[in-house]
Amino acid sequence: MIPTGAGSVELGKVDEPEPVEHEAVVRVDAYSVNRGETFLLESPRAGWRPGKDVAGTVVREAASGAGPVRGQRVVAHPESGGWAERVAVPVARLATLPDEVPTTAAAALPLAGLTALRLARTVGSLPGRRVLLTGASGGVGHYFVELATAQGAYVTAVVGRAERGTRLRQLGAEVLTDIEQADRGYDVVIESVGGALFPAAWSRLSTRGLFVWMGQSSRQRPVVDFFDWTGGTSATLRKFLYSDDPTPVTDDLAALVRLVRLGHLHPEIDSVRPWQQTPDVLSALLARQIRGNAVLEVTP
């Protein structure tokens, strides 16, 4: 899939991937699309192709001898280029897949799963804590809610429409469609929408609470008057980037795969479609018509 330069992609021919010493070549069987990639597609840099979440089979192992061998099923988190029939991936960004984990489920794991896992690590101990999560109906939100409620957290998830919170409610979260419905005094607030939602979420924080900023999907800058404090005092504001976590990607991918295999984590997959429909899925994602993750299967 090649960027059109107008916010979408189209099928095209590119050169075969040429791996360096520590890269394996993966035949891609399925991939997942992410909202952040839709933003990059609006003004793609020269030579860049999207694709950070893939699952498939190693067809050429790394020349270094490290990592999975030819024929092994894997989940991978390349920096780019994964929306293709084949992609070269550093072995440090690969994890093997057991037979019990379907390829389509694995394809939905990398970016959203890594973000949720590392977000839970950043927040720290969760049992008994009250957590408010905005923009909760995407892949990250579903993974985080399942991880957090399993640890005993009381999670309130804010979504745009009631139907987008169905699965979150099943996973144990309280679901709201308006942040003004939320109480005050949350131990942790995780905000990813921006705009007017940021200060509204900030005011819900408890004294000595933790406010984690992880993006602004609305693409609207928040305006906050820290002297107009209607919540607690002595709070901590932290910027979160999943890529800053020092844990090796391969270790965290393996942890996610293990959680899925054991039935402790369930990828929320809105739909599975042939990869020729990627432009349609991108449009649906921008229109907030995708709940959880959308997966594309690579077919001949």
C-alpha positions in Angstrom: 0.0 0.0 0.0 1.5 3.3 -1.2 0.5 6.7 0.1 -1.5 8.7 -2.4 -0.5 12.0 -0.8 -4.1 12.8 -0.1 -4.7 11.0 3.1 -5.1 7.5 1.7 -3.3 4.6 0.0 -3.4 2.6 -3.1 -2.0 -0.7 -4.3 1.3 -0.5 -6.1 4.5 -2.3 -6.9 7.7 -1.7 -4.8 11.1 -3.4 -4.6 11.5 -6.6 -2.5 12.6 -5.8 1.0 16.4 -5.9 1.5 17.1 -6.8 5.1 20.2 -5.8 7.0 22.0 -8.3 9.3 19.5 -8.2 12.2 16.3 -8.2 10.2 14.1 -11.0 9.1 11.7 -10.9 6.2 8.1 -11.6 7.1 5.4 -12.6 4.7 2.5 -10.5 5.9 -0.8 -12.4 6.4 -2.7 -9.6 8.2 -2.1 -6.1 9.5 -4.0 -3.5 11.6 -4.4 0.2 10.9 -4.0 2.9 13.5 -5.4 6.4 13.8 -1.9 7.9 14.1 -1.0 6.5 10.7 -4.0 8.3 9.1 -2.5 11.6 10.3 0.9 10.8 8.7 -0.8 9.9 5.4 -2.1 13.5 5.1 1.5 14.7 4.3 3.7 11.6 3.9 7.4 12.1 3.7 9.2 10.9 0.5 9.7 7.1 0.4 7.7 6.4 3.6 5.0 3.7 3.6 2.7 2.9 6.5 2.5 -0.2 8.5 3.5 -0.8 12.1 1.2 -3.8 13.1 1.6 -7.0 11.2 1.4 -10.8 11.7 2.6 -13.5 9.4 5.4 -16.0 8.7 9.2 -15.6 8.5 10.3 -16.4 5.0 13.9 -15.3 5.4 15.6 -15.4 8.8 18.1 -12.8 10.0 21.6 -13.2 8.7 22.9 -12.7 12.2 21.2 -16.0 13.2 19.1 -14.2 15.9 15.4 -14.3 16.2 12.7 -16.6 14.7 13.7 -19.0 12.0 12.1 -19.5 8.6 8.6 -20.9 8.7 7.8 -19.6 12.2 4.6 -17.5 12.7 5.3 -14.1 14.2 3.8 -10.9 15.3 5.8 -7.8 14.4 6.1 -4.1 15.0 8.2 -2.6 12.2 8.8 1.1 12.1 7.0 1.3 8.7 6.2 -0.5 5.5 4.0 -3.3 7.0 1.0 -2.8 4.7 2.6 -5.0 2.1 3.0 -8.7 1.1 6.5 -8.8 2.7 8.4 -6.5 5.1 11.8 -6.6 6.7 11.6 -6.4 10.5 14.4 -6.1 13.2 14.4 -9.3 15.3 14.1 -7.1 18.3 10.6 -6.1 17.2 9.4 -9.7 16.6 7.7 -12.3 18.8 6.7 -15.9 17.8 3.1 -16.9 17.7 1.8 -20.1 19.2 -0.9 -22.0 17.2 -3.6 -21.0 19.7 -3.3 -17.3 18.7 -5.0 -16.5 15.3 -3.1 -14.3 12.9 -5.9 -11.8 12.8 -5.9 -11.4 16.5 -2.1 -11.0 16.6 -2.2 -8.3 13.9 -4.2 -6.1 16.3 -1.7 -6.4 19.1 1.4 -4.4 18.5 0.8 -0.6 18.7 -2.4 -0.6 20.7 -1.3 -3.5 22.9 2.1 -2.1 23.6 0.6 1.3 24.4 -1.9 -0.1 26.9 0.6 -2.4 28.5 3.2 0.4 28.9 0.5 2.8 30.1 -0.5 0.4 32.8 3.2 0.1 33.8 3.5 3.9 33.8 0.4 4.4 36.0 1.7 1.8 38.5 -0.3 -0.1 41.1 -3.9 -0.3 40.1 -5.9 -2.3 42.6 -8.6 -0.2 44.2 -7.7 3.0 42.3 -10.2 5.1 40.4 -9.2 5.7 36.8 -10.8 8.0 34.3 -10.0 7.3 30.6 -11.1 9.5 27.7 -11.2 8.5 24.1 -11.7 5.0 25.3 -13.3 3.2 22.4 -10.2 2.5 20.3 -7.8 -0.4 20.5 -5.7 1.1 23.3 -8.8 1.8 25.4 -10.1 -1.7 25.2 -6.8 -3.3 26.0 -6.2 -0.9 28.9 -9.6 -1.4 30.4 -9.2 -5.1 30.4 -5.8 -5.0 31.9 -6.8 -2.4 34.6 -10.1 -4.0 35.7 -8.4 -7.4 35.9 -6.0 -5.8 38.5 -8.9 -4.4 40.5 -9.1 -0.8 39.3 -12.4 1.0 39.0 -12.4 2.4 35.5 -14.6 5.0 34.0 -14.4 5.2 30.2 -15.6 8.2 28.2 -16.7 7.5 24.7 -18.4 9.5 21.9 -21.5 7.3 21.5 -23.1 4.8 23.8 -22.8 1.9 21.3 -19.1 2.4 21.2 -18.9 1.5 24.9 -20.6 -1.9 24.8 -17.5 -4.0 25.0 -15.9 -1.7 27.5 -18.9 -2.2 29.8 -18.6 -5.9 29.4 -14.9 -5.6 30.4 -16.0 -4.0 33.7 -15.8 -0.3 33.0 -18.4 2.4 33.8 -19.1 4.0 30.5 -20.1 7.6 30.0 -20.8 9.6 26.8 -20.1 13.0 28.4 -17.3 13.8 30.8 -19.6 16.2 32.6 -21.3 13.0 33.9 -18.1 12.0 35.6 -17.5 12.4 39.3 -14.5 14.2 40.7 -11.7 12.7 42.8 -10.1 10.2 40.4 -6.7 8.9 41.4 -5.6 8.6 37.8 -6.8 10.5 34.7 -5.7 9.3 31.2 -6.4 11.9 28.5 -6.0 11.4 24.8 -8.6 13.7 23.1 -7.5 17.2 23.8 -9.5 20.4 23.2 -12.1 21.2 25.8 -12.0 17.6 27.2 -8.5 18.2 28.6 -9.4 20.8 31.2 -12.7 19.0 32.0 -10.7 15.8 32.7 -8.0 17.7 34.6 -10.7 19.1 37.0 -11.7 15.5 37.8 -8.4 14.6 39.4 -8.0 14.0 43.1 -5.5 15.6 45.4 -2.0 14.2 44.7 -3.5 12.4 41.7 -1.8 11.5 38.4 -2.8 13.0 35.1 -1.4 11.2 32.0 -1.5 13.0 28.7 -1.1 10.7 25.7 -2.3 12.6 22.7 -5.0 14.7 21.2 -7.1 12.8 18.7 -9.4 15.7 18.3 -6.5 17.7 16.9 -7.6 20.6 19.0 -5.2 22.2 21.4 -6.3 22.2 25.0 -6.3 25.5 26.9 -5.8 25.1 30.7 -5.8 27.7 33.4 -3.9 26.0 36.2 -4.9 28.8 38.6 -8.6 27.9 38.0 -8.3 24.6 39.9 -11.5 22.9 40.6 -10.1 19.5 41.4 -7.5 18.4 44.0 -4.1 19.9 44.7 -0.5 18.9 44.3 -1.3 16.8 41.2 1.3 15.3 38.8 1.0 16.0 35.0 2.9 13.4 32.9 3.4 13.2 29.2 3.3 9.6 27.9 4.9 8.2 24.8 4.8 4.4 24.4 8.1 4.4 22.6 9.9 5.8 25.6 9.5 2.6 27.6 12.9 0.9 28.0 11.5 -2.6 28.0 12.5 -4.4 24.7 9.7 -4.5 22.2 10.1 -8.2 21.7 9.6 -8.9 25.4 6.4 -6.8 25.6 5.1 -8.4 22.4 5.7 -11.8 23.9 3.9 -10.8 27.1 0.9 -9.6 25.0 0.8 -12.9 23.1 1.0 -14.9 26.3 -1.9 -12.9 27.8 -4.0 -13.6 24.7 -3.1 -17.3 24.7 -4.1 -17.6 28.4 -7.4 -15.9 27.8 -6.5 -12.8 29.9 -6.5 -10.4 27.0 -9.0 -10.2 24.1 -8.3 -8.1 21.0 -11.4 -6.1 20.2 -11.6 -6.4 16.4 -14.3 -4.4 14.7 -13.9 -6.1 11.3 -11.6 -8.3 9.2 -11.5 -7.3 5.5 -9.3 -8.0 2.5 -6.4 -5.6 2.2 -7.8 -4.1 -1.0 -10.4 -2.4 1.3 -7.7 -0.5 3.2 -8.8 2.9 1.8 -12.4 2.3 3.0 -11.1 1.3 6.5 -9.0 4.5 6.7 -12.1 6.5 5.9 -14.2 4.7 8.5 -11.4 5.1 11.1 -11.4 8.9 10.6 -15.2 9.0 10.8 -14.9 7.2 14.2 -16.9 4.2 12.8 -14.3 1.7 14.0 -14.5 0.2 17.5 -11.3 -1.3 18.7 -9.1 -2.4 15.8 -9.7 -3.0 12.1 -7.7 -5.8 10.6 -6.9 -6.4 6.9 -5.9 -9.8 5.5 -3.3 -9.8 2.7 -4.6 -11.8 -0.2 -3.1 -12.5 -3.6 
